[in-house]
Every structure is written in structure tokens, then in C-alpha cells.
């Protein structure tokens, strides 16, 4: 299955294991809760989906790689205590708490979260001294004499033997105590993730043209040569920083992430061409509605791969705008929630007291975000929303005055911020309209508009913006896309009937 299907299976299992009966006990006893084992090639996104699941379920996440753990660090260190048995005193070995178990309690103490996922990566690479203890851990959820706290679900992961020389094969007894899920690379699923994460448009457009280069592992006389999903994401992050600092994105850089000579060279050449398109097509002029006839004519006569690059540049040009408005929209909801919760006390408060109450609301937002961050249950966008909401609340607290009752003043400031947001959204919608208008004239007969709609639909920021503020051209062409997809389904059905 692909990583998205695996994520759904893990999420279902975690929710099932967290289900309790009428007495608050696990519906499935802990001893029978099979740890989930996610088997897949390196760099496929196993760790990322664990963070996503924790964020979506609002639970904690403690992650460990088992490759560096010895028996002592995983099970605890021995120490001698004196005990009395039958009137006689004896020296008895006890053990300190496992580092892994202790980290869960640390997470609970720091965040206030009492349920979560313990994610143990590369579990099939444990050291030889630790391997005999793994069967007890997998069944009874204990390291040494200390058990994983109730409410914490164990998920494990590992690489197949062909990718890691340290892998030790589990026996049937071990496998029979685990829920095994095998995962394969899937570019189509990764595209959705890339849209959410904002992967560099040069990466996504290159892979649209060369999907076969998305994930490669080859054995050569010089050793393994590989390209992974993780490599593309990490390269994307570094490219953005290099471009911001004016550093060259050259083959020396790409080879550090794409450890396949052919792919690294091919992508580097494409990046140079991509940047040339960025300059030649004057993307900001297109989005501002000031496109020249020469640029429109060039787009009309361009090859399909150049058109795909142009679409990526246009989408990247509006992507930051859509994300900014989306964060502001969500922050506005957080602010409204905080003010509503304090409405009664604000109604009777003086200016100074009201300012203190609103500032405390800002601190509440920051504190909650900090707790979720420490629990690994906060993604990057949620962090930006929290910072924006806290900033808005602090600004409102600083703008209270003695001339207007505090709550009335807060409502006015909230409305003022809403008007500014609507004005910004109107500018962004105009940029979307200009993008569609250009594509409608440059590609009147091609599938480029359907691609544009598909990419906007896959972007959470774009989907959120359009749902709130609309975009007539998007609705028109999304209708065409649905018709196009239904026509293709009918054609496939006809072909199937003919084959039968």
C-alpha cells in the first residue's frame, strides 16, 4: 500500500487501542494490543506520517531510533538495594527506569498530554544484546521492569534487509505479535504532501515531467545510488534558503541530496532552465494583469514541459499569498474564540484590567501551542496560526483606551482587522483571476487549465481561500475537470466491457 493508506490504517489502529470500556479500561487489553510495524524503504515518509497522526488526533508523540540503543539504555542500569525476605537481608539487583520509558513521562510532564504514540524506528536493527528483550517488550509493553504508560500506543518501523545491512530477521513468534504494514513509494500520494508542505516548484514541476526519478535505489559497481522522497524534501528546503541568500543552486548542492549522478545532473540542468523561465515570463506581471502579447505568444507556442514549468511558477507566485490569508483567517478564529471565552469578565472590566485579560489570552495561546509543540503535535502552519493569533491579541490589548468601553473597543478592533483581511483577500483573488485569464488565452485548447485546477484543489491553502472568498474561473474549470474525469471513467468502462 502507499504511505497515505498506511497512515489511515495506523490512525484507525491507534484510535481503536485508545478506546476504553465503561470502566475506563482499554477495550483491547494492553497485552493483546499488537504493536504496529511499518515496513518500507528509507526516506519514504514513515516518520512524517507519525507526526501527522499525532497532530490530527491531538495526542503526544515520542520518537526514538533503536539503532543507537544498547541493552543498558533501553532497559535501564542495574543497582544494588537491600531487601528483607523471611527475616534475612539480601542484596538484590534493581534497575533504573529505561531512557525510553522515562522520555514518555517527561513528555507528559512537560505538555500535560496523557495519551500518545511511542514510535520506535529501525526496530529490526536493534543491537545483539537488546534483541532477546524485544519479544517481552512487544507483548507486555515493558522495558526492563517498567511498562509503557497506559494510553500510549506503540508503533514501530523498519527497512527491508536489502536496504540496511544491520537488519536482523524477526522469527515467526515475533511477527505473530505485531500488525505488519508494508509500504511502497507512490509519487501521486507524495504530490499531495508536497502541496501541503510547499515543496519548491522546481522540484514538483521536474517530477511531473520525470516521475520515474521520484524514488530510485540502484546497485552499481560503486555501491548503492539512490534518490528518496526525503531527499527531495530536504533539497527543496535548502534551495529556498540558498535562493533567499543568493547562493547558487548547482550540481554540487543537488548531489548532496540526490545521490544518483544522472538524476542530480538532470535536475541541476532543469533548475537553470526553470530560473530562466521565471525571468523570461515575468510572473509578477502576469499575476498583476500586465502581461505582454509577446509573453502570451511564447506560452502559446511553448512545449508541454515548458508549460508545466510555467504553471508551477504561477502557482508558486500565488502560493505565498494564499498561505498568508489562510493563516490570518485561522488566527482570526482563534482570537474570536479567546475573546468569547472572556466576554463576561471583559464586559465589567476597566481599561487596564481588560488589557491584562487580553494579554493573558495571548499567553494562553502561546502556552497551548508550546505544549503541543513539545508533544510533537503541532505542525508548521498551526505554529504560524498560534503566533499570529497571539500577536493580534497583544496588539488589541495595546490599543484599548479610556474613551470606549473595553469590549466595544475590542469588537471595533476585531472588525477593523476583518476589513483589512477582506481587502487583502480581494487583492489575492484578483491575482488568481489574472492567472486564470492568462491561461485561458495562452492555452485555450490544452489541458493546462485542468492541471491548474487540480493543483489548486490539492493545496489546502488554496482550497480554504476559494471556499471562503470564491473564484469564478476556478469553479468553471473545476466543473470541466469533473466532466473530463467522468468522461475518462466512461471510456475505461467501455474498454473493460469490450475486453470482457
C-alpha angles and dihedrals in degrees: 000000000000125000094260092055089046090052091054092050092049092046091051091049094048092050090047093050091048091055113110134197127239090282095053094254121132111273087223110042114245092244090059097045100107112215111240115244116201110199117192146127119280120276094020096124104264095139093044094057091052089058090047092052092049090050094048094047092040093231133127129270127206113182129192135174108222096205094087097043121107125196089262097052094044099041101028135251122285123244133174124248131177117241134174122228122176092345093308125107120228137183107239132187116239129175134230116237117281114261088232095052091044091054090059092054089047089053092049092049094047097045108025088233111137099182130056153117126286103206116195112188125201090014091160089064097062118143120268092250093052098044096083091057095053096081091058090047095050093051104032099026092231133131107199106322096333124092129213105258117261111265094038115109122206119230120174135186140191146168125252114258093255090066101043128039091201094064116120117200116244118229124234092262090060096042089050089064097052140071103231121204119183117206131197129193113266120185094194091059092043090055090065091050090047091053091051093047095044097238113195110279092231089062096047095044092047090052091048087060096037107029090158088070094059096094124008134162115177133173114223136169086263094053134261119349115192150166120197138183088249090055093055093049094047091047090050092054092049093046091056091052093045091052091048090052095041094245120149118258097215139152091275088064099040093051089059089065105022102054095191116092096214096048094044091052093044093049093047091054090048091051090056090051091045092054090048089055089050090057098038097049096045093219095195090056090054092049092047091052095247098114118150126230089242092059092045091050092049090053091049091054097040124115118253095256090053090049091053090052090050091051090051091051092050093048090048089050092059096032096084091048092051092047093049093051091045093054090048091050093051093043089053089056091051091050092050091050092051093048094046090052089056099037096111095053093041091053091063099034128104122233096269094045092046091052089052092049093050091047088051088053089055090051090049090056091048093046094050091048090049092052092050091047092053088049089052088240098118123084126204096263093048088052091053091048092052093049092048093048093049090048092051092050092050090049091051091049090054094050098055114117140187095247097070130044106260098242092046089050091050091051090051092049090047090051091047090054090048092054091051089050092051091050091051091047090052090056091049092048089053088054090051091049091050090050092053092043091054093048092047091057097037097044106025095151104029135088093249093104091053089051090050092052092046092053093047090049091053092053113087091204092052094044091050093048096047092046089055104035104019132222117217095201091052092052092048095051095039086059088052089049092053090049090048092050093046090050090053090049090053091049091052090048091051091050090049091051090049091051090051 
